[in-house]
Each structure stands twice: as C-alpha cells, then as structure tokens.
Amino acid sequence: MNPTTPNLEAMLARFDKEHTHDEDEVRFILSGRGIFFLHLDQKVVSVEVGPGDMLRVPRGTAHWFTLCEDRRIRAIRWFQATSGWTPLYTDSGLERSYQPLCFGPAYLGPRLRSTISA
C-alpha cells in the first residue's frame, strides 16, 4: 500500500476498526510502517511495525491496523485459507478512542553498543 494505491481509503477502512480473525494473522514487513492495536484483556497496546518485523496476532484476538503518516507499507501475509483473512468486526467502537502515533526509528536515537562480551 502507498498513497497512489487505488481505493486506499476503502482498503484501510476494512482494517482500522476493531475485529478478529478465525486464524492467526501473521505478517512480515518488507518496507514502510504501520501500527497494530491489540485489545488484550482490559488493555489496548499499540505495536509499531517496520521493515524486518514479523507480527503474529493470535486467532480471536481483537485488533485493528492503520498506516503511519507516510501511508506506505509492503508486507507478506500468511494464512491457511482465504476465509481466515475475513475481518469479524466487534462493533465496539473502541478504535475511536485511540490516536495512531508512529515514532519510527529516529525516536529511539542512536543504538548503544553492548559492553557484554561473548
């Protein structure tokens, strides 16, 4: 997905509302960034994904997804059957209470070298 993808807004509208799936959702991110919001017990956590990240959302876990501000992502999605990709909406409206905020790698600053030797 990128800003020139036809019907991008309609595609995103399928994923940016709380839903579950009948099988695990497994994605490997090739490029771009996005945010998965996971509704775990009584908490909502956000996970920003970027190139090289793999995320597995277990079957039945309520979640939603949106792109970061550059509106680009390229990912590989694994599923057992195409029906497993169908979103089962919760209609909770919970996603309206959370603002998507991407920090990206620059937010973390330079990485420190470890002083631990093998």
ZALUM-463074 format. One record per residue: residue in three letters; x negated, y, z of N, C-alpha, C in turn. Coordinates in nm, 2 decimals. Each point is the difference from the previous one (the first is absolute). Example, Ala and Ser with C-alpha at 12.3 -4.5 7.8 and 13.67 -1.06 7.14 Angstrom:
BEGIN
{site 'ALA'; {-1.32; -0.57; 0.78}; {0.09; 0.12; 0.00}; {-0.09; 0.12; 0.00}} {site 'SER'; {0.04; 0.11; -0.07}; {-0.09; 0.11; 0.00}; {0.08; 0.11; 0.08}} 
***
This chain:
BEGIN
{site 'MET'; {-0.08; -0.12; 0.00}; {0.08; 0.12; 0.00}; {-0.09; 0.12; 0.00}} {site 'ASN'; {0.05; 0.10; -0.07}; {-0.07; 0.13; 0.00}; {0.10; 0.11; -0.04}} {site 'PRO'; {-0.03; 0.13; 0.00}; {0.10; 0.10; -0.02}; {0.06; -0.01; -0.14}} {site 'THR'; {-0.06; -0.06; -0.10}; {0.06; -0.01; -0.13}; {0.07; -0.13; -0.02}} {site 'THR'; {0.01; -0.09; 0.10}; {0.08; -0.12; -0.01}; {0.15; 0.03; -0.03}} {site 'PRO'; {0.06; -0.05; -0.11}; {0.14; 0.02; -0.02}; {0.08; -0.04; 0.12}} {site 'ASN'; {0.10; 0.08; 0.03}; {0.09; -0.03; 0.11}; {-0.07; -0.03; 0.13}} {site 'LEU'; {-0.10; 0.07; 0.03}; {-0.08; -0.01; 0.12}; {0.09; 0.02; 0.13}} {site 'GLU'; {0.08; 0.10; 0.00}; {0.08; 0.03; 0.11}; {0.10; -0.11; 0.03}} {site 'ALA'; {0.06; -0.05; -0.11}; {0.09; -0.12; 0.02}; {-0.07; -0.12; 0.05}} {site 'MET'; {-0.12; -0.02; -0.04}; {-0.07; -0.12; 0.05}; {-0.03; 0.02; 0.15}} {site 'LEU'; {-0.05; 0.12; 0.03}; {-0.03; 0.03; 0.14}; {0.12; -0.01; 0.09}} {site 'ALA'; {0.12; 0.04; -0.05}; {0.12; -0.01; 0.08}; {0.04; -0.14; 0.04}} {site 'ARG'; {-0.05; -0.10; -0.08}; {0.03; -0.14; 0.04}; {-0.08; -0.04; 0.12}} {site 'PHE'; {-0.12; 0.07; 0.03}; {-0.09; -0.05; 0.10}; {-0.01; 0.10; 0.12}} {site 'ASP'; {0.06; 0.12; -0.01}; {-0.02; 0.10; 0.11}; {0.11; 0.00; 0.10}} {site 'LYS'; {0.08; -0.11; 0.00}; {0.11; -0.02; 0.10}; {-0.03; -0.13; 0.07}} {site 'GLU'; {0.03; 0.00; 0.14}; {-0.03; -0.12; 0.07}; {0.06; -0.12; -0.06}} {site 'HIS'; {-0.08; -0.11; -0.01}; {0.05; -0.12; -0.06}; {-0.08; -0.12; 0.05}} {site 'THR'; {0.04; -0.12; -0.03}; {-0.08; -0.12; 0.02}; {0.00; -0.08; -0.13}} {site 'HIS'; {-0.08; -0.11; 0.01}; {0.00; -0.09; -0.12}; {0.01; -0.14; 0.05}} {site 'ASP'; {0.04; -0.09; -0.08}; {0.02; -0.14; 0.03}; {-0.13; -0.08; 0.00}} {site 'GLU'; {-0.11; 0.06; -0.03}; {-0.13; -0.06; 0.00}; {-0.10; 0.11; 0.04}} {site 'ASP'; {-0.13; -0.05; 0.03}; {-0.10; 0.10; 0.04}; {-0.03; 0.09; -0.12}} {site 'GLU'; {-0.03; 0.13; 0.03}; {-0.04; 0.09; -0.10}; {-0.15; 0.02; 0.02}} {site 'VAL'; {-0.07; -0.04; -0.11}; {-0.15; 0.00; 0.01}; {-0.04; 0.09; -0.12}} {site 'ARG'; {-0.08; 0.10; 0.04}; {-0.05; 0.10; -0.11}; {-0.15; 0.02; 0.02}} {site 'PHE'; {-0.07; 0.00; -0.11}; {-0.14; 0.04; 0.00}; {-0.01; 0.13; -0.08}} {site 'ILE'; {-0.06; 0.11; 0.06}; {0.00; 0.13; -0.06}; {-0.13; 0.01; -0.09}} {site 'LEU'; {0.02; 0.03; -0.13}; {-0.11; 0.02; -0.09}; {-0.05; 0.14; 0.00}} {site 'SER'; {0.10; 0.10; 0.00}; {-0.03; 0.14; 0.00}; {0.12; 0.08; 0.05}} {site 'GLY'; {-0.03; 0.12; 0.03}; {0.11; 0.09; 0.05}; {0.02; -0.03; 0.15}} {site 'ARG'; {0.11; 0.07; 0.06}; {0.03; -0.02; 0.14}; {0.15; 0.01; 0.02}} {site 'GLY'; {0.04; -0.06; 0.11}; {0.14; 0.00; 0.04}; {0.01; -0.03; 0.15}} {site 'ILE'; {0.12; 0.01; 0.05}; {0.03; -0.02; 0.14}; {0.11; -0.11; 0.01}} {site 'PHE'; {-0.03; -0.10; 0.08}; {0.11; -0.09; 0.04}; {0.04; 0.03; 0.14}} {site 'PHE'; {0.12; 0.01; 0.03}; {0.06; 0.02; 0.13}; {0.06; -0.13; 0.04}} {site 'LEU'; {-0.05; -0.06; 0.12}; {0.05; -0.13; 0.04}; {0.08; 0.02; 0.13}} {site 'HIS'; {0.12; -0.05; 0.01}; {0.09; 0.01; 0.11}; {-0.03; -0.13; 0.08}} {site 'LEU'; {-0.08; 0.01; 0.11}; {-0.04; -0.12; 0.08}; {0.06; 0.02; 0.14}} {site 'ASP'; {0.09; -0.09; 0.03}; {0.07; 0.01; 0.13}; {0.07; 0.13; 0.01}} {site 'GLN'; {-0.03; 0.08; 0.10}; {0.06; 0.13; 0.01}; {-0.09; 0.12; -0.05}} {site 'LYS'; {-0.11; -0.04; -0.06}; {-0.09; 0.10; -0.05}; {-0.01; 0.00; -0.15}} {site 'VAL'; {-0.04; 0.12; -0.05}; {-0.03; 0.01; -0.15}; {-0.15; 0.04; 0.00}} {site 'VAL'; {-0.07; -0.08; -0.08}; {-0.15; 0.04; -0.03}; {-0.01; 0.02; -0.14}} {site 'SER'; {-0.10; 0.09; -0.03}; {-0.03; 0.03; -0.15}; {-0.14; -0.05; -0.03}} {site 'VAL'; {-0.01; -0.06; -0.11}; {-0.13; -0.05; -0.05}; {-0.03; 0.06; -0.14}} {site 'GLU'; {-0.10; 0.08; 0.00}; {-0.04; 0.06; -0.13}; {-0.09; -0.10; -0.07}} {site 'VAL'; {0.03; -0.03; -0.13}; {-0.08; -0.10; -0.07}; {-0.07; 0.08; -0.12}} {site 'GLY'; {-0.12; -0.05; -0.03}; {-0.08; 0.05; -0.11}; {-0.08; -0.11; -0.07}} {site 'PRO'; {-0.08; 0.04; -0.09}; {-0.08; -0.10; -0.08}; {-0.07; -0.10; 0.09}} {site 'GLY'; {0.02; -0.13; -0.03}; {-0.07; -0.11; 0.07}; {0.08; -0.05; 0.12}} {site 'ASP'; {0.11; 0.07; 0.03}; {0.08; -0.05; 0.11}; {0.10; -0.11; -0.04}} {site 'MET'; {0.02; -0.09; 0.09}; {0.11; -0.11; -0.02}; {0.09; 0.01; 0.12}} {site 'LEU'; {0.13; 0.00; -0.03}; {0.10; 0.01; 0.11}; {0.10; -0.11; -0.02}} {site 'ARG'; {0.03; -0.07; 0.11}; {0.11; -0.10; 0.00}; {0.11; 0.04; 0.09}} {site 'VAL'; {0.12; 0.02; -0.05}; {0.11; 0.03; 0.08}; {0.08; -0.13; 0.01}} {site 'PRO'; {0.01; -0.06; 0.12}; {0.07; -0.13; 0.02}; {0.14; 0.01; -0.04}} {site 'ARG'; {0.05; -0.11; -0.06}; {0.14; -0.01; -0.04}; {0.09; 0.04; 0.12}} {site 'GLY'; {0.10; 0.08; -0.04}; {0.10; 0.04; 0.10}; {-0.04; 0.13; 0.08}} {site 'THR'; {-0.12; 0.05; -0.02}; {-0.05; 0.12; 0.07}; {0.06; 0.12; -0.07}} {site 'ALA'; {0.07; 0.08; 0.08}; {0.06; 0.13; -0.06}; {-0.12; 0.10; -0.02}} {site 'HIS'; {0.01; 0.06; -0.12}; {-0.11; 0.09; -0.04}; {0.05; 0.09; -0.12}} {site 'TRP'; {-0.08; 0.10; -0.03}; {0.02; 0.08; -0.12}; {-0.14; 0.05; -0.05}} {site 'PHE'; {0.00; 0.05; -0.12}; {-0.13; 0.04; -0.06}; {0.02; 0.13; -0.08}} {site 'THR'; {-0.10; 0.08; 0.00}; {-0.01; 0.12; -0.09}; {-0.14; 0.03; -0.04}} {site 'LEU'; {-0.01; 0.08; -0.10}; {-0.14; 0.03; -0.05}; {-0.05; 0.12; 0.08}} {site 'CYS'; {-0.13; 0.02; -0.01}; {-0.07; 0.12; 0.05}; {0.02; 0.11; -0.09}} {site 'GLU'; {-0.05; 0.12; 0.03}; {0.03; 0.12; -0.07}; {-0.05; 0.00; -0.15}} {site 'ASP'; {-0.10; -0.08; -0.03}; {-0.04; 0.00; -0.14}; {0.09; -0.09; -0.09}} {site 'ARG'; {0.09; -0.08; 0.07}; {0.11; -0.08; -0.07}; {-0.06; -0.10; -0.09}} {site 'ARG'; {-0.11; -0.07; 0.04}; {-0.06; -0.10; -0.08}; {-0.03; -0.12; 0.09}} {site 'ILE'; {0.03; -0.12; -0.06}; {-0.05; -0.12; 0.06}; {0.00; -0.11; -0.11}} {site 'ARG'; {-0.09; -0.09; 0.02}; {0.00; -0.12; -0.09}; {-0.03; -0.12; 0.09}} {site 'ALA'; {0.09; -0.10; 0.00}; {-0.01; -0.11; 0.09}; {0.04; -0.13; -0.07}} {site 'ILE'; {-0.05; -0.11; 0.06}; {0.04; -0.13; -0.04}; {0.10; -0.05; 0.11}} {site 'ARG'; {0.11; -0.05; -0.04}; {0.10; -0.05; 0.09}; {0.01; -0.15; -0.02}} {site 'TRP'; {-0.01; -0.08; 0.11}; {0.02; -0.14; -0.01}; {0.14; -0.04; 0.06}} {site 'PHE'; {0.07; -0.09; -0.07}; {0.13; -0.05; 0.06}; {0.02; -0.13; -0.06}} {site 'GLN'; {0.09; -0.08; 0.07}; {0.02; -0.14; -0.04}; {0.11; 0.00; -0.11}} {site 'ALA'; {0.10; 0.08; 0.01}; {0.10; 0.00; -0.10}; {0.05; 0.15; -0.02}} {site 'THR'; {0.04; 0.04; -0.12}; {0.04; 0.14; -0.02}; {0.11; 0.04; 0.09}} {site 'SER'; {0.08; -0.09; 0.05}; {0.11; 0.04; 0.09}; {-0.06; 0.04; 0.14}} {site 'GLY'; {-0.12; -0.04; 0.03}; {-0.06; 0.04; 0.13}; {-0.04; 0.15; 0.00}} {site 'TRP'; {0.00; 0.06; -0.12}; {-0.04; 0.14; -0.01}; {0.12; 0.09; 0.03}} {site 'THR'; {0.12; -0.05; -0.01}; {0.12; 0.08; 0.01}; {0.01; 0.06; 0.14}} {site 'PRO'; {0.01; 0.13; 0.01}; {0.02; 0.06; 0.13}; {0.14; -0.02; 0.06}} {site 'LEU'; {0.00; -0.04; 0.13}; {0.12; -0.02; 0.07}; {0.01; 0.12; 0.10}} {site 'TYR'; {0.08; 0.10; -0.04}; {0.00; 0.12; 0.08}; {0.07; -0.01; 0.13}} {site 'THR'; {-0.05; 0.06; 0.10}; {0.06; 0.00; 0.14}; {0.10; 0.11; 0.02}} {site 'ASP'; {0.00; 0.10; -0.09}; {0.09; 0.11; 0.01}; {-0.01; 0.07; 0.14}} {site 'SER'; {-0.12; -0.01; 0.07}; {-0.01; 0.06; 0.13}; {-0.02; 0.15; -0.01}} {site 'GLY'; {-0.06; 0.05; -0.11}; {-0.03; 0.15; -0.01}; {-0.12; 0.04; 0.08}} {site 'LEU'; {-0.07; -0.10; 0.06}; {-0.12; 0.03; 0.08}; {-0.11; 0.07; -0.08}} {site 'GLU'; {-0.01; -0.03; -0.12}; {-0.11; 0.06; -0.08}; {0.01; 0.15; -0.01}} {site 'ARG'; {0.12; 0.06; 0.02}; {0.02; 0.14; -0.01}; {-0.07; 0.07; 0.12}} {site 'SER'; {-0.03; -0.07; 0.10}; {-0.06; 0.06; 0.12}; {-0.15; 0.00; 0.00}} {site 'TYR'; {-0.06; -0.04; -0.11}; {-0.15; -0.02; -0.01}; {-0.05; 0.08; -0.12}} {site 'GLN'; {-0.10; 0.09; 0.02}; {-0.06; 0.07; -0.10}; {-0.12; -0.07; -0.05}} {site 'PRO'; {-0.01; -0.03; -0.14}; {-0.12; -0.07; -0.05}; {-0.11; 0.10; 0.01}} {site 'LEU'; {-0.11; -0.04; 0.06}; {-0.12; 0.08; 0.01}; {-0.12; -0.09; -0.03}} {site 'CYS'; {-0.07; 0.03; -0.11}; {-0.12; -0.07; -0.04}; {-0.12; 0.08; 0.05}} {site 'PHE'; {-0.10; -0.07; 0.06}; {-0.12; 0.06; 0.04}; {-0.11; -0.03; -0.10}} {site 'GLY'; {-0.02; -0.12; -0.04}; {-0.10; -0.03; -0.10}; {-0.14; -0.02; 0.07}} {site 'PRO'; {-0.09; -0.04; -0.08}; {-0.14; -0.03; 0.06}; {-0.07; 0.13; 0.05}} {site 'ALA'; {0.03; 0.11; -0.06}; {-0.07; 0.13; 0.04}; {0.04; 0.03; 0.15}} {site 'TYR'; {0.12; -0.04; 0.04}; {0.04; 0.03; 0.14}; {-0.09; -0.07; 0.10}} {site 'LEU'; {-0.05; -0.12; -0.03}; {-0.08; -0.08; 0.09}; {-0.14; 0.06; 0.02}} {site 'GLY'; {-0.05; 0.08; -0.10}; {-0.13; 0.05; 0.01}; {-0.11; -0.10; -0.04}} {site 'PRO'; {-0.12; 0.04; 0.01}; {-0.11; -0.10; -0.03}; {0.00; -0.12; 0.09}} {site 'ARG'; {-0.03; -0.11; -0.05}; {-0.01; -0.12; 0.08}; {-0.13; -0.01; 0.07}} {site 'LEU'; {0.01; -0.04; 0.13}; {-0.12; -0.01; 0.08}; {-0.07; -0.14; -0.03}} {site 'ARG'; {-0.13; 0.00; 0.00}; {-0.07; -0.12; -0.02}; {0.00; -0.08; 0.14}} {site 'SER'; {0.01; -0.13; -0.01}; {0.00; -0.08; 0.12}; {-0.14; -0.01; 0.05}} {site 'THR'; {-0.01; 0.00; 0.13}; {-0.13; -0.03; 0.06}; {-0.02; -0.14; 0.04}} {site 'ILE'; {0.10; -0.08; -0.03}; {0.00; -0.15; 0.03}; {-0.08; -0.07; -0.10}} {site 'SER'; {-0.10; -0.07; 0.04}; {-0.08; -0.08; -0.10}; {0.04; -0.15; 0.01}} {site 'ALA'; {-0.02; -0.06; -0.11}; {0.04; -0.15; -0.01}; {-0.11; -0.08; 0.07}} 
***
